[in-house]
Structures are given as structure tokens and as C-alpha cells.
């Protein structure tokens, strides 16, 4: 049995067939992807020409990469979750460079310590708590009667879930850029 026959045993779709699916997927949302990419590029102007320090190693770096890609490709739940994770890793790892942290630190404790250290402001704390409130019902089950349940939000507002998620993802990404633009993380002034 050759490789082509072996591949056909597991799927009836050829590489050309998969390529057609991918091209159709790209085409169907292309103008929206371009608009989201422009939004990301505009937001990223605040990062400055010198770039940004991503404390937290590969986890922080990959969260930032994947959050941007997820946003552009319309994966809004992933964007929210990745941006909140990015914020946690970025802040806690920055704090860990100057002080000893518990092995598992809560996000609330990270926020309190970051505020006390002057890394973030009260407004940042408020918005990061909002980001966490957007992420929590996406990570943890909430019944239909819970106001943070996506379906409940849609029913209460009359706004489609895609629009809620897109707005949540836009907020999450703007919050991530805002953090990365702070003096503690911005390189080269």
C-alpha cells in the first residue's frame, strides 16, 4: 500500500479539497478580517517604535501572538481568553522580577500588587477586572438565568451574540495593547 492509498483510508478529502475549504473560509470573511487587521494595526501604534518587553517568557509571547491572530480571524472567545491570560502572565512575571511571589498567585492579588508597585493605575485595575468578568463566563459554566451568560446577554439586549463577542474581543485586545504600552513594558521611550 502506498502513501496515497494510506491517506485515503482516513479521509475522503484530498489536499486540493482541503485547500478549497480553506480558500472559501478565507474569502467568506476577507473584508471583515482586513478591517480587524487595520484595527489591530491602529491599536498597536501606541506600542512605540522601540517595541515592548514581554515578561513571562514563551507563554506571554505566544498569548500575544495568538490573541492577535485570533482577533483577525474572528475567533473572539479565544481573543478574550488569551488577552486575560496575557495580562495575568505579563503582570505577575513583571512583579516576580522584583519580589517573591507565591507559586500560584490569584489575578486579584496580582492586580493589587501591580497597583501598589505603580505598574498599573486604578483605571487599569477596573478595566482588567472587567476583562476577567468577560472571560469567566466563557471559561466557567453560567446558567441561562445568569446575566453574564452569552445567550442571556443577547436576549436582554437584542444584540446578536457575534456582536457581543466582537465587542468583548475588541475591548480585550485594546486592554492588552494598553498594558503593553505602559512605561513598565515599553522599550525605547
Secondary structure, 3 states (H helix, E strand, C coil): CCHHHHHHHHCCCCHHHHHHHHHHHHHHCHHHHHHHHHHHHHHHHHHCCCCECCCCHHHHHHHHHHHHHHHHCCCHHHHHHHHHHHHHHHHHHHHHCCCCCCCCCCHHHHHHHHHHCCCCCHHHHHHHHHHHHHHHHHHCCCCCCCCCCHHHHHHHHCCCHHHHHHHHHHHHHHHHHHHHCCCCCECCC
